[in-house]
Amino acid sequence: MKYENATTSAALRDANLFLFLWLLVDVLSFAFLYFKNGNPFASFYQCCKLQFLIVLLAMILHSLFQFFRMTFHSSREARRWYSTSNALSWVAFFSGVLLSSFVSTMGFPERAITAQIAGTKLVVGSTKASSLIDAGFSFTGKSAESKITNKRNDPFYYGEYLEITRDGKSYGFMSVTPTWKDEDALKNCTITYYEIPGDCEPLSEVRFNRVGLTELSLSDFQTRKITDIFSLKPANYKEIQNESYYVLTMQTKDHAFWKNYSLYAYFDTNGVVFYYGIRAQQSIWE
């Protein structure tokens, strides 16, 4: 097969045809996946993972179109194969392979799980301790200028694990972590974990993703998915459901590039909540 090096309007139309077919296959793939699972984020994530197959299908459709055009049109222009279209299609294919490999290895960014503590918004993995201090909270035994050290000796609890209080009431415990270094003032640290025991008096003032924790019971976790309980639509997630503990992990791939988020609900043998927790994980803190 001989390709013609040309930059004519016909070559441009042929290249645009391939781009149109690529877009069409992407849209149809997304529509099919969305119809199947009803989750736009998961559908987009799957399209990214399958991008090399989507580009390959577009290449096949483009070749079929060229074949039928050469079969049913006798003009000389209709029988030309353009090197520009061929180069474009292979660049798209290798780009699709790279995108698929990256997403399959590094995962996909997820929206963080939020908490509302007595009306104060907390985004675990992003909110600074200073935001809570400004809202009237304090960390037991620490001031805003206290030095916090991340010893990097625990894959889950980064920095220091401190109790958080306001007006003499305990609102649970938090891991406060220096964001880009091993040591920093408390006010500059990021909240990477939040845990509130079930017997905390102000449990009724705490909400996860706008869901009141006192409104939940063990039966909710036994009969419903965690994603449904908290109205979450993650692209890539895993749920662990046991008799006494329930864990949702969002972004299950390597967390070097994107943060992993986890939500925990632990119950005792009597079905009474032991604690609820939210965690963010990223390699920069390990």
N, C-alpha and C positions, 0 to 999 in steps of 0.2 A: 504494500500500500504506500503510495507516494503522497506526501503532504505538500501543499502549496504554501509558500511563504508570501502572504498577502495581507495588506491592511485596508482592503476595500470595504465598502458598505456591506457586501455579502458576507465577508468574514466577520464583521462586527455583529451582524444579525445572527450568525451561527454561534458566536460566543455568548450573545445575549440569550439565545435559546437554551444553552446549557445552564446558564445562571437561573433562568426561569424554571427549568425542570428541577434544579437543585432546591430552589425555594419551594416549589410545589410539593416535592417529596417530603421536605421538612414539615411543611404545614399539615399535610395529610397524616404524617406520622404522629405529630403532636395531637391532632384532632382524634386519632384513633386511641392513643394512650390516655388522653383526657376523658374520652367516652368510657374507657375501660375502668379507670380508677378514680375519676372525679377530682384529682389533685393536680392543679396546674404546675406546681413546683416540681412534683415527682415526674410529671410528663416532660417538662423541660430538661430535667436531669437525665432521664432516659434517652431523650433525643441527643443530648451531648455525648452520652456513652456510646450511642449507636451511630455517631456521625460518619464514621468511615464506611459503614454499610449503606447509609443514606446517600453519601456521595457516589458510592459504587453503583447503586441503583439508578441514580441520575445519569451516570456515564452510560449505563446499559440502555436506558431510554433514549438518550441522545444518539447513540449508535444505531438503534432501531429506527429512529426517525430519519437519520441519514440514509440507511439502507432502503427504506420505503421511498424516500425522495429520489434516490438514484434509480429505483426500479420503475417508478411511474412517471418520471420526468426525463425526457430525452435531451434537454438542453445541456450544454457544456457546463454551465454554471452549477447546475444541480448535481453534477458528478464530481464536484471538487471536494477534497478533504483539506481542511485548513489547519496549518500547524499552530496557529494562535489558539484555536479551540482545543486542540489536543494538549497544548502546554497548560492552558487554563484548567482543564479537567484534571490533569495529574497534579498540579499545584493544589487544587481543591481536595483531591484524594489524600495527599500526604498531610495537608493541614487537618483533615478529618481524623486521620490516624493519630496525629499528635494530640488533638483535642480529646479524642476518646481515651488515649493512654493517660493523659493528665488527669481527667475527671475520674477514671477508674482507680487511679493510684492515690490522688490527693483529695478526692471527694468533692463536695459542693458546699458553698456557704449556706448556713442555716440561720434563720431568724432566732435571736436569743430568746430564752424563756425569761419573762419578766415577773417580778414580785412587787406587791404593794404592801408596804409595812406601815401601818397607821397613816395611810394616805401618801406616803413617800415612795416614789418609784425606785425600784432597784433592778438593774440589768446586770446579772452576774456575768463577769467577764469583761465588763465595760465601766460600770459605775465606780467612781473614786470614793474613798473613805471620806473625803472632804464634803461630799454631797450629803452624807448622812450626818456628819458633825454639824453642818450648817442647818440641818433639819431638827437639831436638838438631841440627837443620839450621841452616846459616848461609848467608848470601848474600855472595858474594865481594866484598870491598871495602866492605861496609856493616855497620853495627851496627843494633840494634833501633831506636835513636833517630835514625838517619840520615834526612835529609830526602829525600823522593822527589818529583820534579816530573813532572806530566803536561803535556807541551808541546802536546798535542792536534794534532800534525802528521802523524799516521799513522792510517788507518782500521782498522788491525789490531793494531799493537803499541802499547798504551796504557801510559803511565807509563814505567818504565825496565826494560830487558831485562838480567837478572842471572843469573849462574850460581849453582846451589844445590849445596852440598856437605854431607857428614857423614863424620866419621872419615877425612878426607883423600880421600874418593871423590866424584867428580862425579856428580850425579844429573840432569844436564841443565840446562835454562835456563827461566826464568820471567819473565813480564811482571808487575811489581808496580805497582798503580795506586791512587792516592788515590781513595777511594770517592765522596765528595761534594764534593771541592774539588780545586784544581789542585796543592796541595802538602800533604804530610802525612808523619809519621814512618813509617818502613818497617813497624814492627809493626802499624800501623793500616791498611796498604794491603791491597787485595784482589788475589788471584792471578787474573789474567784470561787467562793463556796458560801452558801448560806444554809443553815440548818435550824429548824425550830422544833423542839420536843413537843410531843402531844400534850404534856401536862403544863405547858406554859400558860399562864393566866391570859395574856393578850393574844392567844391563838386566833381568836375571832377577829382580830384587827389585821390579820395577815391573809393575803390572797396571792395565789399563783396564777398568772395569766388571767386575772380578773375573776377567778373562781375562789370563793371563800373556803378555807380549809376545814372549818367547822361544819360546812355543809356536806362534807364527804364522809363515807364510811367504808369499811372493808368490802361490803357487798358491791359498791361502785366499781372497785378495782377487780373484783371477781367476775363481774358480768359485762364490763365495758373495756374497750381499749383505752389506754392512757391518753392517746392522741385525741380521742373523742371526749374524754372527761374534761380536758383542758383546751379543747377547740384548737388543736395544733395541726398543721398540715406540712410536716417536714418532707423534704425530697428524699432523704435517705435516713432511715432510722431502724432501731431494733428495740423490741420490748421483751423484758424478762418478767414473767408472772409466776410467782411461787405462792405457797400458802401464807407466808408471812411477809414477803417483800416483793415490791413491784418497781421496776426500773425501766425508764425510757431513755435511750441514748440517741441523740440526733447528730448526724454526720459521723458515720461509723468508720470512716477511713482514717488514714494517718492525719494527726492534728498538727503537723508542722506548718501548714499553710492556713487552714481554716480551723476555727475553734470547734471542739466537740462540746455538746451540751447534754447534761443528764439531769433527770428528775427522779427523785426517790420517794417512796412511801413504804415505811416499815411498820409492821403491826406486831403486837405481842401475841401470846398463845390464846388470849381471851378475845382477840379481834379488836383490841383498843390500839389506836395509833401510838406508835413509839416515837417516831419523828418523821417529818417531811424535809426534803433537802433539794437544792439545785446546785449543780456544779458546772464550771467551765474548765476545759483543759486545752492547753496549747504548749507546744514544745519550748517556747521562749521562757516558760516558768519552771521547766523541769531541770 
